[in-house]
Amino acid sequence: MTRWGFLVVVALVLSFAVAPSSAVAVSWRGVLRQPDDWYASKEAVRIAGNVLAYQHPTGGWPKNIDKARPLSAEALEEVRRQAPSRQPIIDNGATHTEIRYLARVYAATGREELREAALRGVDYLLEAQYPGGGWPMMHPPRRGYYTHITYNDGAMVGVLRTLRDASHGEGDWAFVDDQRRARAADAVQRGVEAILQTQIEVDGKLTAWCAQHDEHTLAPAKARSYELPSISGQESVGVVEFLMGIPDPSPEVVRAVEAAVDWFERSKVEGVRVEYRRGADVPGGRDRVLVEDASAPALWARFYDIETNEPMFVGRDGVVKQDYNAIERERRLGYSYLGPYADRLLARSYPRWRQRIGIAD
C-alpha cells in the first residue's frame, strides 16, 4: 500500500470513530433530549419524516409507536396509508411529544412541512378541549373511559405544557401565529380552572386528583378494572408541578398547591420497599413484592381510598385489597402501584416554588 493509500484508510477510520451525534441511533423516548445542533441533522430530519407519516388527518398522533425506527420507503408509504385508521390520543406522551419534536426540527431547519404539521397538531389539541377546560384521552373520544378528563400518564399536563409554550411564541415556538397564541393562552387558562375544579375535597379539605374525572360531573372516575375512583399519588405530582410553573399564581392556585403538598406529606407509605425477585425458586422466574424495611425511603401509592386515604391495590378482578402482595403477579409486574412519586416534589420543587413566590417558612 502506498503512503497516500494508507493515509486515506486512516482518515476513513477516524471519520467513523469521531462520527457526529447524527450518526448515533436515537430512540423515540430520547428525541427531545438531544443537543441543539442535532435537530438540524439528517437523522433528525429522517425521524421528522416518520412523524409526518404517522400524523392522523385530524392532526393528532397514535401512541406506543417507535417513530424513530428506520423505515424503508415502502414501509413509510404503508405508514401513511394506515395513518387514518390509527386513533390519535394524548396519553403516554402522544401528540404533544410529536408537536414539540416538529417545532424543534423546524426551528433548526426551516422546513415548511414541519411547521404546517406542528400547527395541525396544535389545532388538534385546541379542538379536543372540553368547554369546561379538560381534555379527553382521545379526540374524537371513543365510548367508555376515553371520554373522561385524563390526568393519567401525564396526558392533560403534557397538553397544557405544550399549549403554554405555544402561547408564548418564543424560541422554538416563534412560528405560532398570533391567533393561535391567543387561543392557546385561553385554553391553558381554562385548563387551570378545570384542574382547580377537579381537586378532590374530603371533609372540607382539599387533597389531590384522581387519574381521571368525569367530564360532566368532574367527579373521580373509573378507567380500567384496576383503576378505580381514587386519589392518585402518581398523577397528582405532575398536576402540582404544572401549577407551580405558573409565573404569577392566583390565590386559588397557591391554595391548591399547598393543599396537595399537605396531602402528600400525610400520605407517605413508610417502613416498606418494593423488592424485585428473580430465580428458579420464584414462581414464574420473577416477581415484585412488598417487604418490610424500616430504613426504606418513603413511597406513595398509585391509588388511595377517597374516604379513608388508605392505599388501594386492585387487580384485574376489580376488587380492592389493602395488601400489595395479594394482587396477581401479572399486575405486580406489569403496573406501577407504589413508587417514590412525590419525593422530588417535596424535597426540591416545592421549597423552590415557595421561595420563588415569596412564601416564608
Backbone torsions as a table, in degrees:
resi	resn	phi	psi	omega
1	MET	NA	136.8	179.5
2	THR	-74.1	164.2	178.8
3	ARG	-61.6	-38.7	178.9
4	TRP	-63.9	-42.9	178.6
5	GLY	-63.5	-39.1	178.8
6	PHE	-62.1	-41.8	-179.2
7	LEU	-65.6	-35.8	178.2
8	VAL	-64.1	-44.0	178.8
9	VAL	-61.2	-45.4	179.8
10	VAL	-60.5	-42.9	-179.7
11	ALA	-62.2	-40.1	178.9
12	LEU	-65.1	-43.7	179.0
13	VAL	-59.7	-46.0	-178.9
14	LEU	-65.6	-33.5	-179.2
15	SER	-64.9	-35.0	176.6
16	PHE	-76.0	-34.4	-178.1
17	ALA	-67.2	-30.9	-178.8
18	VAL	-114.5	35.6	-178.3
19	ALA	-58.8	141.9	-179.9
20	PRO	-66.7	165.2	-176.4
21	SER	-59.1	-25.6	-178.4
22	SER	-65.4	-17.8	179.9
23	ALA	-85.6	-9.1	-177.8
24	VAL	-91.7	132.5	-179.5
25	ALA	-62.4	133.1	179.6
26	VAL	-115.3	131.5	178.2
27	SER	-81.9	158.7	178.8
28	TRP	-60.5	-35.5	-180.0
29	ARG	-64.0	-23.4	-176.5
30	GLY	-101.8	7.1	-171.5
31	VAL	-68.7	-21.3	179.6
32	LEU	-97.6	7.4	-177.4
33	ARG	-119.0	28.7	-178.1
34	GLN	-97.5	159.3	175.6
35	PRO	-60.3	152.7	-175.3
36	ASP	-55.0	-40.8	-175.7
37	ASP	-70.8	-17.7	-179.6
38	TRP	-64.5	-30.9	-173.2
39	TYR	-70.6	-8.6	173.0
40	ALA	-97.8	2.0	-174.6
41	SER	-79.5	164.1	176.8
42	LYS	-62.3	-36.8	179.8
43	GLU	-64.6	-42.5	179.2
44	ALA	-62.9	-41.4	179.5
45	VAL	-67.7	-38.5	177.8
46	ARG	-60.0	-46.4	-180.0
47	ILE	-64.6	-38.1	177.0
48	ALA	-60.3	-36.4	176.0
49	GLY	-62.0	-39.3	175.1
50	ASN	-61.8	-44.4	-178.8
51	VAL	-59.7	-42.1	177.6
52	LEU	-61.0	-40.6	-177.5
53	ALA	-65.3	-33.8	-177.5
54	TYR	-82.8	-11.4	-175.3
55	GLN	-64.7	131.1	177.4
56	HIS	-74.4	151.6	178.8
57	PRO	-55.2	-25.1	178.9
58	THR	-77.2	-13.0	179.2
59	GLY	110.3	-13.6	-179.5
60	GLY	-92.7	-175.7	-179.3
61	TRP	-135.0	152.9	174.9
62	PRO	-77.8	164.1	-177.8
63	LYS	-104.1	171.9	172.5
64	ASN	57.5	39.2	175.8
65	ILE	-126.7	133.2	177.3
66	ASP	-78.7	93.4	-175.5
67	LYS	-80.1	-1.4	175.7
68	ALA	-94.5	-5.4	-176.1
69	ARG	-65.5	133.1	177.6
70	PRO	-60.4	135.4	-179.1
71	LEU	-128.4	139.8	173.7
72	SER	-71.1	166.9	178.5
73	ALA	-59.2	-38.2	-179.6
74	GLU	-67.9	-42.4	-179.6
75	ALA	-66.2	-38.3	179.6
76	LEU	-65.2	-38.9	177.8
77	GLU	-65.6	-36.7	177.9
78	GLU	-67.2	-37.7	175.5
79	VAL	-59.9	-45.8	178.4
80	ARG	-60.1	-40.2	-178.1
81	ARG	-65.6	-37.5	-176.2
82	GLN	-87.3	-11.8	-174.3
83	ALA	-52.1	-42.4	-179.3
84	PRO	-63.5	-19.7	-178.1
85	SER	-93.1	-4.7	179.7
86	ARG	-94.7	123.8	-175.0
87	GLN	-70.4	121.1	174.5
88	PRO	-71.1	151.8	-170.5
89	ILE	-158.3	165.7	-179.6
90	ILE	-119.4	-1.7	179.2
91	ASP	-92.1	171.6	-175.0
92	ASN	56.6	29.2	176.8
93	GLY	81.6	-0.6	-175.0
94	ALA	-68.6	148.8	178.0
95	THR	74.4	-56.7	-179.9
96	HIS	-68.6	-30.2	175.5
97	THR	-67.2	-44.1	-180.0
98	GLU	-62.4	-41.1	179.3
99	ILE	-62.8	-45.9	179.8
100	ARG	-61.4	-41.0	-178.9
101	TYR	-65.2	-46.6	179.2
102	LEU	-61.7	-37.2	178.7
103	ALA	-62.2	-40.5	-179.1
104	ARG	-69.3	-43.0	-179.1
105	VAL	-70.5	-36.3	176.7
106	TYR	-63.5	-42.3	179.5
107	ALA	-60.5	-31.9	-177.7
108	ALA	-86.7	-24.5	-172.5
109	THR	-119.7	-25.3	-176.9
110	GLY	72.1	17.2	-179.4
111	ARG	-73.7	118.2	-170.4
112	GLU	-62.1	-35.6	-177.5
113	GLU	-64.3	-26.4	178.1
114	LEU	-74.0	-40.9	176.8
115	ARG	-60.3	-46.0	-178.0
116	GLU	-62.9	-41.2	180.0
117	ALA	-67.7	-40.1	178.4
118	ALA	-62.7	-41.2	178.5
119	LEU	-66.0	-37.2	175.5
120	ARG	-63.2	-35.5	176.7
121	GLY	-66.1	-43.0	176.4
122	VAL	-60.7	-43.7	178.4
123	ASP	-60.6	-38.7	178.4
124	TYR	-60.1	-45.6	-180.0
125	LEU	-63.9	-40.8	179.9
126	LEU	-65.7	-40.1	-180.0
127	GLU	-70.1	-29.5	-174.5
128	ALA	-76.7	-18.1	-175.6
129	GLN	-67.1	135.7	174.0
130	TYR	-71.3	154.8	177.0
131	PRO	-55.3	-31.6	-179.8
132	GLY	-78.8	-4.9	174.2
133	GLY	109.9	-15.8	-179.4
134	GLY	-87.5	175.0	176.8
135	TRP	-126.3	137.4	171.3
136	PRO	-77.0	162.8	177.5
137	MET	-63.8	-37.6	-178.3
138	MET	-125.2	150.0	173.9
139	HIS	-141.2	125.5	-7.5
140	PRO	-62.0	142.6	-175.8
141	PRO	-70.0	140.6	171.8
142	ARG	-84.4	162.3	177.4
143	ARG	-64.2	151.2	-179.7
144	GLY	104.3	-157.8	-174.5
145	TYR	-69.6	-9.0	178.8
146	TYR	-64.2	-18.3	179.8
147	THR	-81.9	-15.7	-175.4
148	HIS	-67.7	152.2	168.3
149	ILE	-62.2	124.6	-165.7
150	THR	-116.8	110.9	170.3
151	TYR	-94.9	-15.3	-175.8
152	ASN	-53.2	136.2	178.7
153	ASP	56.2	29.8	176.1
154	GLY	70.3	21.2	-173.0
155	ALA	-60.6	-62.6	-175.2
156	MET	-68.4	-35.5	178.3
157	VAL	-64.1	-39.9	177.6
158	GLY	-61.9	-39.9	177.4
159	VAL	-64.4	-46.0	-177.6
160	LEU	-63.4	-40.5	178.6
161	ARG	-63.6	-39.9	-179.7
162	THR	-66.5	-46.5	179.7
163	LEU	-68.5	-33.3	175.3
164	ARG	-59.8	-46.2	179.9
165	ASP	-66.1	-39.3	178.5
166	ALA	-63.7	-36.1	-178.8
167	SER	-68.4	-27.8	178.6
168	HIS	-75.8	-32.4	177.4
169	GLY	63.8	31.8	-178.1
170	GLU	-111.7	156.5	176.3
171	GLY	59.3	-125.0	-180.0
172	ASP	-60.0	-18.0	-173.2
173	TRP	-100.5	12.4	-178.8
174	ALA	-63.2	-18.9	-178.1
175	PHE	-76.8	-11.2	-177.9
176	VAL	-76.0	126.4	-176.7
177	ASP	-72.6	164.9	-175.1
178	ASP	-60.3	-39.6	-178.8
179	GLN	-63.6	-45.3	179.1
180	ARG	-67.9	-35.4	177.3
181	ARG	-60.0	-43.7	179.8
182	ALA	-64.9	-43.8	178.4
183	ARG	-63.4	-40.3	179.3
184	ALA	-64.9	-41.9	178.9
185	ALA	-61.7	-42.4	178.1
186	ASP	-64.4	-41.1	179.8
187	ALA	-62.9	-40.2	179.6
188	VAL	-65.2	-43.6	179.5
189	GLN	-60.9	-43.1	178.8
190	ARG	-68.2	-32.6	176.2
191	GLY	-65.4	-40.4	176.8
192	VAL	-62.4	-41.7	178.0
193	GLU	-61.0	-39.7	178.3
194	ALA	-64.6	-39.2	177.1
195	ILE	-60.5	-46.5	-179.4
196	LEU	-63.4	-37.9	-177.6
197	GLN	-74.5	-23.6	-178.3
198	THR	-95.4	-3.6	177.4
199	GLN	-61.9	128.5	-172.0
200	ILE	-76.7	130.6	178.2
201	GLU	-109.8	129.4	180.0
202	VAL	-126.7	121.3	-178.9
203	ASP	52.1	43.3	176.8
204	GLY	78.4	7.6	-177.1
205	LYS	-122.8	127.9	177.7
206	LEU	-69.6	143.7	178.7
207	THR	-121.3	-107.0	-179.4
208	ALA	-137.1	-141.6	-171.8
209	TRP	-130.2	155.4	169.4
210	CYS	-82.6	162.6	178.3
211	ALA	-67.5	-23.8	175.6
212	GLN	-151.1	149.3	-178.8
213	HIS	-129.2	146.0	177.7
214	ASP	-59.1	133.4	-175.3
215	GLU	-72.6	-14.9	179.5
216	HIS	-101.2	-50.9	-176.2
217	THR	-90.6	-17.7	-175.6
218	LEU	69.8	7.1	179.1
219	ALA	-72.7	153.4	173.0
220	PRO	-54.0	139.5	-172.3
221	ALA	-130.6	158.6	177.9
222	LYS	-84.7	147.1	171.1
223	ALA	-116.0	-110.0	177.7
224	ARG	-73.3	172.7	-172.8
225	SER	-59.1	-27.3	-178.8
226	TYR	-101.6	11.2	178.9
227	GLU	-122.1	83.6	-174.0
228	LEU	-92.0	163.8	173.8
229	PRO	-53.9	128.9	-171.5
230	SER	-170.9	177.8	171.3
231	ILE	-100.7	128.3	-173.3
232	SER	-94.5	123.6	175.9
233	GLY	-82.8	-8.5	177.6
234	GLN	-103.6	-59.8	-175.8
235	GLU	-61.2	-31.5	-178.4
236	SER	-65.1	-24.4	178.7
237	VAL	-61.7	-48.5	-179.7
238	GLY	-63.5	-35.5	178.2
239	VAL	-63.5	-46.5	-179.8
240	VAL	-64.7	-42.4	178.5
241	GLU	-59.3	-40.2	178.5
242	PHE	-64.5	-46.5	179.4
243	LEU	-60.0	-36.6	179.8
244	MET	-71.0	-15.0	178.1
245	GLY	-84.0	-4.7	178.5
246	ILE	-71.8	123.3	-173.0
247	PRO	-58.2	-45.9	-176.9
248	ASP	-127.3	79.1	-171.8
249	PRO	-68.0	142.3	175.6
250	SER	-72.4	164.2	175.3
251	PRO	-56.8	-33.1	179.7
252	GLU	-67.4	-39.6	178.1
253	VAL	-67.8	-43.1	178.3
254	VAL	-60.0	-43.4	179.4
255	ARG	-61.7	-42.4	-179.6
256	ALA	-63.2	-43.6	-180.0
257	VAL	-64.1	-48.3	-178.2
258	GLU	-61.0	-41.5	-180.0
259	ALA	-65.4	-42.3	-179.5
260	ALA	-66.0	-41.4	178.8
261	VAL	-64.1	-40.9	176.0
262	ASP	-59.6	-41.0	178.4
263	TRP	-64.3	-42.7	177.8
264	PHE	-59.9	-40.7	179.1
265	GLU	-63.2	-38.7	-177.9
266	ARG	-77.9	-12.9	-169.5
267	SER	-111.8	16.4	178.7
268	LYS	-63.5	141.4	173.2
269	VAL	-104.5	112.2	-171.7
270	GLU	-119.8	158.0	176.6
271	GLY	82.8	11.2	179.4
272	VAL	-141.7	163.5	174.3
273	ARG	-146.9	155.0	176.6
274	VAL	-88.1	126.8	-176.8
275	GLU	-117.1	129.6	175.6
276	TYR	-89.4	134.2	-179.7
277	ARG	-126.2	136.7	176.6
278	ARG	-136.6	153.4	175.5
279	GLY	140.7	167.3	-178.2
280	ALA	-65.9	-25.0	-178.6
281	ASP	-85.9	-2.6	178.8
282	VAL	-96.4	125.3	179.0
283	PRO	-53.6	126.2	-178.0
284	GLY	79.6	-2.1	177.3
285	GLY	90.0	-21.3	178.8
286	ARG	-157.1	155.2	-179.1
287	ASP	-160.9	169.5	176.0
288	ARG	-136.8	120.9	-174.0
289	VAL	-132.4	163.2	177.9
290	LEU	-102.3	127.3	-178.5
291	VAL	-127.0	154.2	178.3
292	GLU	-73.2	138.9	177.9
293	ASP	-161.9	101.8	-176.0
294	ALA	-62.7	-23.0	-176.9
295	SER	-94.4	-0.1	-175.9
296	ALA	-70.0	144.7	175.4
297	PRO	-67.6	160.6	-176.6
298	ALA	-63.7	146.3	174.2
299	LEU	-121.6	167.2	171.8
300	TRP	-129.4	145.7	177.6
301	ALA	-81.6	151.8	175.8
302	ARG	-67.5	-36.5	-176.6
303	PHE	-130.3	135.9	174.4
304	TYR	-124.1	140.5	175.1
305	ASP	-61.6	130.0	-175.1
306	ILE	-64.0	-36.7	-176.6
307	GLU	-83.0	-42.7	-174.0
308	THR	-99.3	-16.4	-175.5
309	ASN	63.0	21.1	175.5
310	GLU	-85.7	144.0	176.6
311	PRO	-58.3	141.3	178.0
312	MET	-115.2	133.5	175.1
313	PHE	-123.3	118.8	-172.3
314	VAL	-128.6	126.4	176.6
315	GLY	-91.7	-168.8	-178.2
316	ARG	-66.7	-15.1	177.8
317	ASP	-77.7	-8.9	177.8
318	GLY	77.1	9.1	-178.2
319	VAL	-94.5	127.5	-179.2
320	VAL	-73.7	132.0	176.1
321	LYS	-127.2	146.7	177.8
322	GLN	-88.0	-14.1	-176.8
323	ASP	-106.3	117.7	178.3
324	TYR	-54.9	-40.6	-175.9
325	ASN	-72.3	-7.4	-179.1
326	ALA	-86.5	-14.7	177.0
327	ILE	-81.5	162.8	-173.4
328	GLU	-65.1	149.5	-179.1
329	ARG	-57.4	-38.0	-178.3
330	GLU	-59.1	-39.3	178.6
331	ARG	-76.9	-37.0	177.9
332	ARG	-58.8	-36.8	179.5
333	LEU	-83.5	-29.0	-169.7
334	GLY	-102.9	3.1	-176.4
335	TYR	-147.8	151.0	-179.9
336	SER	-95.9	111.1	179.3
337	TYR	-105.1	-21.7	-178.5
338	LEU	-142.6	145.1	176.8
339	GLY	-175.0	170.2	178.0
340	PRO	-80.8	46.6	-168.4
341	TYR	-54.9	-46.2	-172.8
342	ALA	-98.5	10.4	-174.6
343	ASP	-60.2	-54.0	-178.2
344	ARG	-65.9	-36.1	178.8
345	LEU	-57.5	-49.7	-176.2
346	LEU	-74.4	-37.1	-174.6
347	ALA	-80.6	-32.4	-173.0
348	ARG	-125.3	-57.4	-171.3
349	SER	-62.9	-47.1	-176.8
350	TYR	-65.4	-48.6	177.5
351	PRO	-58.4	-39.8	178.8
352	ARG	-65.9	-37.8	178.4
353	TRP	-63.5	-45.4	178.7
354	ARG	-59.6	-40.2	179.2
355	GLN	-66.9	-40.5	-177.8
356	ARG	-64.3	-40.7	-176.8
357	ILE	-92.8	2.9	171.9
358	GLY	83.0	31.2	175.6
359	ILE	-92.9	122.9	-179.4
360	ALA	-79.3	146.8	177.3
361	ASP	-73.9	NA	NA
